[in-house]
Amino acid sequence: MGSHPKTPDPLAEDETFILLMQVAAEEPEVGERLRKLLALDDFNRKSLLGSWIAEARLKGAPESFVRALGYLRDDSIARQARELIGAGDTH
């Protein structure tokens, strides 16, 4: 009751987060799309993310990938991902 299942525990989800970063590194299309997504402000990131998740499910993407995308709804996880892949990096 009253729990928030969409709020991930970053420590418990390290493997999923790492998987997402690996896919971004190995698949140029995913990496570019992820960089563009993470460069957006929070509202637009979450909005576009919902569309990407729906699309991934329709295309039969692995559930672990879909779950990893969902974690990017969390602002702190999105910030970590942004730092790791250099999205919106100005230095």
PAMI-777940 format. One record per atom (N, C-alpha, C, O): residue number from 1; residue in one letter; atom name; x, y, z. Coordinates in pm, whole numbers, plus 50000, padded with zeros to 5 digits. Each point is the difference from the previous one (the first is absolute). Example, Ala and Ser with C-alpha at 12.3 -4.5 7.8 and 13.67 -1.06 7.14 Angstrom:
! PAMI-777940
(dofi 1,"A","N",(51319,49431,50780))
(dofi 1,"A","CA",(49911,50119,50000))
(dofi 1,"A","C",(50090,50120,50000))
(dofi 1,"A","O",(50104,49998,50066))
(dofi 2,"S","N",(49861,50107,49862))
(dofi 2,"S","CA",(50082,50119,50006))
(dofi 2,"S","C",(49923,50109,50073))
(dofi 2,"S","O",(50051,50111,50017))
! end
This chain:
! PAMI-777940
(dofi 1,"M","N",(50081,49881,50000))
(dofi 1,"M","CA",(49919,50119,50000))
(dofi 1,"M","C",(50086,50125,50000))
(dofi 1,"M","O",(50093,50012,50079))
(dofi 2,"G","N",(49877,50078,49836))
(dofi 2,"G","CA",(50068,50127,49999))
(dofi 2,"G","C",(50146,49993,49957))
(dofi 2,"G","O",(50069,50102,50002))
(dofi 3,"S","N",(49979,49780,49958))
(dofi 3,"S","CA",(50140,49993,49958))
(dofi 3,"S","C",(50012,50056,49859))
(dofi 3,"S","O",(49901,50014,49928))
(dofi 4,"H","N",(50220,50018,50034))
(dofi 4,"H","CA",(50027,50057,49868))
(dofi 4,"H","C",(50089,49903,49923))
(dofi 4,"H","O",(50122,50015,50000))
(dofi 5,"P","N",(49820,49885,49934))
(dofi 5,"P","CA",(50080,49899,49933))
(dofi 5,"P","C",(50085,50052,49885))
(dofi 5,"P","O",(50095,49933,49959))
(dofi 6,"K","N",(49874,50186,49989))
(dofi 6,"K","CA",(50079,50053,49888))
(dofi 6,"K","C",(50129,50066,50046))
(dofi 6,"K","O",(50085,50034,49918))
(dofi 7,"T","N",(49931,49984,50214))
(dofi 7,"T","CA",(50123,50062,50048))
(dofi 7,"T","C",(50103,49890,50023))
(dofi 7,"T","O",(49987,49922,50094))
(dofi 8,"P","N",(50114,50071,49821))
(dofi 8,"P","CA",(50097,49892,50011))
(dofi 8,"P","C",(50101,50024,50111))
(dofi 8,"P","O",(50025,50114,50040))
(dofi 9,"D","N",(50032,49779,50006))
(dofi 9,"D","CA",(50110,50006,50096))
(dofi 9,"D","C",(50128,49987,49918))
(dofi 9,"D","O",(50029,49891,49952))
(dofi 10,"P","N",(50047,50217,50032))
(dofi 10,"P","CA",(50118,49995,49912))
(dofi 10,"P","C",(50097,49889,50035))
(dofi 10,"P","O",(50061,49941,49911))
(dofi 11,"L","N",(49955,50028,50217))
(dofi 11,"L","CA",(50093,49894,50038))
(dofi 11,"L","C",(49949,49864,49955))
(dofi 11,"L","O",(50077,49917,49953))
(dofi 12,"A","N",(49793,50060,50060))
(dofi 12,"A","CA",(49943,49872,49962))
(dofi 12,"A","C",(49993,49984,49849))
(dofi 12,"A","O",(49992,49888,49950))
(dofi 13,"E","N",(50011,50221,49977))
(dofi 13,"E","CA",(49982,49995,49856))
(dofi 13,"E","C",(50128,50025,49921))
(dofi 13,"E","O",(49994,50031,49881))
(dofi 14,"D","N",(50121,49956,50183))
(dofi 14,"D","CA",(50126,50024,49931))
(dofi 14,"D","C",(50014,49918,49873))
(dofi 14,"D","O",(50044,50052,49897))
(dofi 15,"E","N",(49919,49819,50107))
(dofi 15,"E","CA",(50015,49915,49883))
(dofi 15,"E","C",(49917,50051,49883))
(dofi 15,"E","O",(50047,50001,49886))
(dofi 16,"T","N",(49830,50040,50141))
(dofi 16,"T","CA",(49912,50048,49895))
(dofi 16,"T","C",(50054,50131,49942))
(dofi 16,"T","O",(49997,50021,49879))
(dofi 17,"F","N",(50050,50065,50208))
(dofi 17,"F","CA",(50058,50127,49958))
(dofi 17,"F","C",(50123,49975,49912))
(dofi 17,"F","O",(50017,50063,49896))
(dofi 18,"I","N",(50068,49845,50146))
(dofi 18,"I","CA",(50119,49965,49924))
(dofi 18,"I","C",(49961,49943,49864))
(dofi 18,"I","O",(50063,50031,49899))
(dofi 19,"L","N",(49834,49885,50100))
(dofi 19,"L","CA",(49951,49945,49873))
(dofi 19,"L","C",(49961,50111,49904))
(dofi 19,"L","O",(50036,49997,49882))
(dofi 20,"L","N",(49890,50100,50168))
(dofi 20,"L","CA",(49957,50111,49915))
(dofi 20,"L","C",(50120,50077,49945))
(dofi 20,"L","O",(50002,50036,49883))
(dofi 21,"M","N",(50097,49988,50201))
(dofi 21,"M","CA",(50119,50072,49955))
(dofi 21,"M","C",(50078,49916,49898))
(dofi 21,"M","O",(50057,50056,49906))
(dofi 22,"Q","N",(49946,49813,50110))
(dofi 22,"Q","CA",(50067,49914,49903))
(dofi 22,"Q","C",(49929,50002,49866))
(dofi 22,"Q","O",(50064,50009,49895))
(dofi 23,"V","N",(49804,49983,50108))
(dofi 23,"V","CA",(49923,50004,49876))
(dofi 23,"V","C",(50023,50134,49931))
(dofi 23,"V","O",(50017,50004,49878))
(dofi 24,"A","N",(49986,50104,50198))
(dofi 24,"A","CA",(50024,50133,49942))
(dofi 24,"A","C",(50137,50007,49934))
(dofi 24,"A","O",(50017,50064,49897))
(dofi 25,"A","N",(50081,49869,50164))
(dofi 25,"A","CA",(50135,50001,49944))
(dofi 25,"A","C",(50012,49909,49876))
(dofi 25,"A","O",(50074,50032,49907))
(dofi 26,"E","N",(49854,49857,50093))
(dofi 26,"E","CA",(50013,49901,49893))
(dofi 26,"E","C",(49908,50028,49880))
(dofi 26,"E","O",(50032,49960,49887))
(dofi 27,"E","N",(49858,50106,50137))
(dofi 27,"E","CA",(49903,50026,49894))
(dofi 27,"E","C",(49995,50151,49973))
(dofi 27,"E","O",(49939,50074,50077))
(dofi 28,"P","N",(50126,49973,49816))
(dofi 28,"P","CA",(50006,50144,49974))
(dofi 28,"P","C",(49863,50069,49998))
(dofi 28,"P","O",(49987,50112,50050))
(dofi 29,"E","N",(49913,49822,49894))
(dofi 29,"E","CA",(49867,50061,49993))
(dofi 29,"E","C",(49941,50020,50141))
(dofi 29,"E","O",(49941,50104,50029))
(dofi 30,"V","N",(50077,49795,50056))
(dofi 30,"V","CA",(49950,50011,50138))
(dofi 30,"V","C",(50080,50106,50075))
(dofi 30,"V","O",(49942,50080,50073))
(dofi 31,"G","N",(50189,49920,49910))
(dofi 31,"G","CA",(50083,50098,50069))
(dofi 31,"G","C",(49965,50143,49963))
(dofi 31,"G","O",(49993,50087,50086))
(dofi 32,"E","N",(49986,49937,49786))
(dofi 32,"E","CA",(49966,50135,49954))
(dofi 32,"E","C",(49863,50040,50052))
(dofi 32,"E","O",(49980,50113,50045))
(dofi 33,"R","N",(49926,49795,49948))
(dofi 33,"R","CA",(49865,50030,50050))
(dofi 33,"R","C",(50002,50027,50150))
(dofi 33,"R","O",(49931,50089,50049))
(dofi 34,"L","N",(50149,49835,50022))
(dofi 34,"L","CA",(50011,50018,50145))
(dofi 34,"L","C",(50065,50135,50033))
(dofi 34,"L","O",(49956,50068,50092))
(dofi 35,"R","N",(50148,49969,49835))
(dofi 35,"R","CA",(50063,50131,50022))
(dofi 35,"R","C",(49902,50114,49978))
(dofi 35,"R","O",(49995,50095,50078))
(dofi 36,"K","N",(49926,49896,49814))
(dofi 36,"K","CA",(49901,50104,49973))
(dofi 36,"K","C",(49894,50005,50110))
(dofi 36,"K","O",(49960,50107,50044))
(dofi 37,"L","N",(49997,49776,50001))
(dofi 37,"L","CA",(49900,49992,50106))
(dofi 37,"L","C",(50053,50065,50129))
(dofi 37,"L","O",(49929,50078,50064))
(dofi 38,"L","N",(50194,49888,49973))
(dofi 38,"L","CA",(50056,50048,50125))
(dofi 38,"L","C",(50038,50147,49996))
(dofi 38,"L","O",(50019,50063,50105))
(dofi 39,"A","N",(49992,49993,49776))
(dofi 39,"A","CA",(50032,50142,49988))
(dofi 39,"A","C",(49876,50087,50023))
(dofi 39,"A","O",(50011,50122,50018))
(dofi 40,"L","N",(49871,49816,49983))
(dofi 40,"L","CA",(49876,50075,50020))
(dofi 40,"L","C",(49979,50038,50146))
(dofi 40,"L","O",(50062,49943,50089))
(dofi 41,"D","N",(49850,50156,49934))
(dofi 41,"D","CA",(49962,50033,50137))
(dofi 41,"D","C",(49917,49883,50056))
(dofi 41,"D","O",(49956,49913,49925))
(dofi 42,"D","N",(50024,50086,50206))
(dofi 42,"D","CA",(49935,49887,50067))
(dofi 42,"D","C",(49862,49968,49942))
(dofi 42,"D","O",(49970,49884,49972))
(dofi 43,"F","N",(49946,50217,50009))
(dofi 43,"F","CA",(49864,49978,49949))
(dofi 43,"F","C",(50003,49933,49863))
(dofi 43,"F","O",(49933,49899,49979))
(dofi 44,"N","N",(50144,50157,49929))
(dofi 44,"N","CA",(50005,49947,49864))
(dofi 44,"N","C",(50068,49864,49995))
(dofi 44,"N","O",(49962,49914,49920))
(dofi 45,"R","N",(50139,50065,50166))
(dofi 45,"R","CA",(50066,49869,50007))
(dofi 45,"R","C",(49898,49894,50040))
(dofi 45,"R","O",(49993,49894,49937))
(dofi 46,"K","N",(49929,50133,50166))
(dofi 46,"K","CA",(49902,49902,50047))
(dofi 46,"K","C",(49891,49976,49897))
(dofi 46,"K","O",(49953,49887,49984))
(dofi 47,"S","N",(50005,50216,49947))
(dofi 47,"S","CA",(49897,49987,49897))
(dofi 47,"S","C",(50050,49914,49884))
(dofi 47,"S","O",(49933,49905,49959))
(dofi 48,"L","N",(50183,50127,49990))
(dofi 48,"L","CA",(50057,49925,49889))
(dofi 48,"L","C",(50032,49857,50041))
(dofi 48,"L","O",(49987,49906,49921))
(dofi 49,"L","N",(50055,50078,50202))
(dofi 49,"L","CA",(50032,49867,50053))
(dofi 49,"L","C",(49878,49909,49998))
(dofi 49,"L","O",(50011,49882,49966))
(dofi 50,"G","N",(49874,50172,50069))
(dofi 50,"G","CA",(49877,49920,49995))
(dofi 50,"G","C",(49973,49948,49859))
(dofi 50,"G","O",(49959,49885,49983))
(dofi 51,"S","N",(50064,50199,49918))
(dofi 51,"S","CA",(49981,49959,49860))
(dofi 51,"S","C",(50101,49893,49960))
(dofi 51,"S","O",(49966,49903,49932))
(dofi 52,"W","N",(50161,50116,50109))
(dofi 52,"W","CA",(50105,49905,49964))
(dofi 52,"W","C",(49973,49864,50064))
(dofi 52,"W","O",(50019,49897,49936))
(dofi 53,"I","N",(49936,50103,50188))
(dofi 53,"I","CA",(49970,49874,50070))
(dofi 53,"I","C",(49886,49927,49930))
(dofi 53,"I","O",(50006,49879,49979))
(dofi 54,"A","N",(49890,50194,49985))
(dofi 54,"A","CA",(49887,49939,49929))
(dofi 54,"A","C",(50046,49942,49866))
(dofi 54,"A","O",(49961,49889,49963))
(dofi 55,"E","N",(50121,50185,49966))
(dofi 55,"E","CA",(50052,49955,49871))
(dofi 55,"E","C",(50086,49875,50017))
(dofi 55,"E","O",(49989,49905,49923))
(dofi 56,"A","N",(50098,50095,50179))
(dofi 56,"A","CA",(50088,49886,50025))
(dofi 56,"A","C",(49918,49875,50030))
(dofi 56,"A","O",(50033,49891,49953))
(dofi 57,"R","N",(49863,50124,50126))
(dofi 57,"R","CA",(49913,49885,50031))
(dofi 57,"R","C",(49933,49948,49874))
(dofi 57,"R","O",(49994,49879,49978))
(dofi 58,"L","N",(49955,50212,49939))
(dofi 58,"L","CA",(49933,49959,49876))
(dofi 58,"L","C",(50095,49926,49907))
(dofi 58,"L","O",(49960,49908,49929))
(dofi 59,"K","N",(50166,50132,50071))
(dofi 59,"K","CA",(50099,49937,49912))
(dofi 59,"K","C",(50062,49875,50062))
(dofi 59,"K","O",(50086,49937,49939))
(dofi 60,"G","N",(49869,50027,50183))
(dofi 60,"G","CA",(50048,49877,50062))
(dofi 60,"G","C",(50138,50010,50061))
(dofi 60,"G","O",(50072,49900,50007))
(dofi 61,"A","N",(49966,50219,50037))
(dofi 61,"A","CA",(50131,50016,50064))
(dofi 61,"A","C",(50005,49917,50128))
(dofi 61,"A","O",(49897,49976,50063))
(dofi 62,"P","N",(50222,49979,49975))
(dofi 62,"P","CA",(50011,49923,50125))
(dofi 62,"P","C",(49946,50078,50119))
(dofi 62,"P","O",(50021,50121,50010))
(dofi 63,"E","N",(49909,49811,50079))
(dofi 63,"E","CA",(49940,50066,50115))
(dofi 63,"E","C",(50105,50070,50085))
(dofi 63,"E","O",(49972,50104,50060))
(dofi 64,"S","N",(50148,49840,49948))
(dofi 64,"S","CA",(50106,50065,50080))
(dofi 64,"S","C",(50035,50137,49942))
(dofi 64,"S","O",(50029,50093,50075))
(dofi 65,"F","N",(49969,49920,49792))
(dofi 65,"F","CA",(50028,50128,49936))
(dofi 65,"F","C",(49887,50099,50027))
(dofi 65,"F","O",(50024,50117,50032))
(dofi 66,"V","N",(49853,49836,49955))
(dofi 66,"V","CA",(49883,50085,50026))
(dofi 66,"V","C",(50003,50047,50145))
(dofi 66,"V","O",(49973,50117,50029))
(dofi 67,"R","N",(50059,49792,50063))
(dofi 67,"R","CA",(50007,50035,50142))
(dofi 67,"R","C",(50110,50104,50023))
(dofi 67,"R","O",(49981,50095,50076))
(dofi 68,"A","N",(50132,49886,49859))
(dofi 68,"A","CA",(50111,50095,50015))
(dofi 68,"A","C",(49961,50138,49951))
(dofi 68,"A","O",(50034,50100,50063))
(dofi 69,"L","N",(49895,49907,49826))
(dofi 69,"L","CA",(49952,50130,49952))
(dofi 69,"L","C",(49910,50065,50104))
(dofi 69,"L","O",(50007,50121,50023))
(dofi 70,"G","N",(49908,49799,50038))
(dofi 70,"G","CA",(49908,50052,50101))
(dofi 70,"G","C",(50071,50065,50117))
(dofi 70,"G","O",(49948,50094,50060))
(dofi 71,"Y","N",(50170,49857,49974))
(dofi 71,"Y","CA",(50075,50057,50111))
(dofi 71,"Y","C",(50043,50143,49971))
(dofi 71,"Y","O",(50028,50077,50092))
(dofi 72,"L","N",(49978,49959,49781))
(dofi 72,"L","CA",(50040,50136,49964))
(dofi 72,"L","C",(49893,50104,50030))
(dofi 72,"L","O",(50021,50119,49979))
(dofi 73,"R","N",(49864,49836,50070))
(dofi 73,"R","CA",(49899,50094,50049))
(dofi 73,"R","C",(50049,50069,50127))
(dofi 73,"R","O",(49960,50111,50032))
(dofi 74,"D","N",(50127,49820,50040))
(dofi 74,"D","CA",(50055,50055,50124))
(dofi 74,"D","C",(50106,50104,49965))
(dofi 74,"D","O",(50095,49970,49927))
(dofi 75,"D","N",(49889,50152,50124))
(dofi 75,"D","CA",(50090,50109,49965))
(dofi 75,"D","C",(50145,49971,50035))
(dofi 75,"D","O",(50090,50033,49922))
(dofi 76,"S","N",(49935,49907,50194))
(dofi 76,"S","CA",(50140,49976,50040))
(dofi 76,"S","C",(50063,49892,49913))
(dofi 76,"S","O",(50119,50009,49968))
(dofi 77,"I","N",(49805,49890,49994))
(dofi 77,"I","CA",(50055,49896,49911))
(dofi 77,"I","C",(50024,50059,49861))
(dofi 77,"I","O",(50102,49969,49937))
(dofi 78,"A","N",(49807,50113,50016))
(dofi 78,"A","CA",(50019,50065,49870))
(dofi 78,"A","C",(50126,50087,50003))
(dofi 78,"A","O",(50074,50005,49902))
(dofi 79,"R","N",(49949,50063,50209))
(dofi 79,"R","CA",(50119,50084,50014))
(dofi 79,"R","C",(50127,49914,49994))
(dofi 79,"R","O",(50098,50038,49936))
(dofi 80,"Q","N",(49900,49847,50131))
(dofi 80,"Q","CA",(50116,49909,49996))
(dofi 80,"Q","C",(50024,49951,49858))
(dofi 80,"Q","O",(50114,49998,49952))
(dofi 81,"A","N",(49779,49963,49981))
(dofi 81,"A","CA",(50013,49951,49863))
(dofi 81,"A","C",(50055,50110,49909))
(dofi 81,"A","O",(50085,49974,49915))
(dofi 82,"R","N",(49866,50148,50103))
(dofi 82,"R","CA",(50045,50114,49921))
(dofi 82,"R","C",(50151,50018,50017))
(dofi 82,"R","O",(50072,50024,49903))
(dofi 83,"E","N",(49975,49965,50220))
(dofi 83,"E","CA",(50144,50016,50026))
(dofi 83,"E","C",(50080,49887,49935))
(dofi 83,"E","O",(50107,50023,49945))
(dofi 84,"L","N",(49841,49856,50062))
(dofi 84,"L","CA",(50071,49885,49945))
(dofi 84,"L","C",(50013,50004,49848))
(dofi 84,"L","O",(50105,49965,49946))
(dofi 85,"I","N",(49791,50079,49986))
(dofi 85,"I","CA",(50005,49997,49854))
(dofi 85,"I","C",(50028,50137,49939))
(dofi 85,"I","O",(50009,50013,49878))
(dofi 86,"G","N",(50005,50088,50205))
(dofi 86,"G","CA",(50038,50131,49950))
(dofi 86,"G","C",(49889,50076,49930))
(dofi 86,"G","O",(50028,50085,49915))
(dofi 87,"A","N",(49848,49887,50119))
(dofi 87,"A","CA",(49888,50074,49938))
(dofi 87,"A","C",(49995,50141,50054))
(dofi 87,"A","O",(49998,50021,50121))
(dofi 88,"G","N",(49999,50074,49790))
(dofi 88,"G","CA",(49990,50139,50041))
(dofi 88,"G","C",(50126,50050,50067))
(dofi 88,"G","O",(49999,50104,50067))
(dofi 89,"D","N",(50111,49825,49915))
(dofi 89,"D","CA",(50126,50037,50061))
(dofi 89,"D","C",(50057,50124,49930))
(dofi 89,"D","O",(50013,50003,49878))
(dofi 90,"T","N",(50020,50096,50202))
(dofi 90,"T","CA",(50050,50124,49940))
(dofi 90,"T","C",(50147,50022,50027))
(dofi 90,"T","O",(50056,50102,49960))
(dofi 91,"H","N",(50010,49801,50110))
(dofi 91,"H","CA",(50143,50025,50021))
(dofi 91,"H","C",(50084,49925,49902))
(dofi 91,"H","O",(50123,50009,50004))
! end
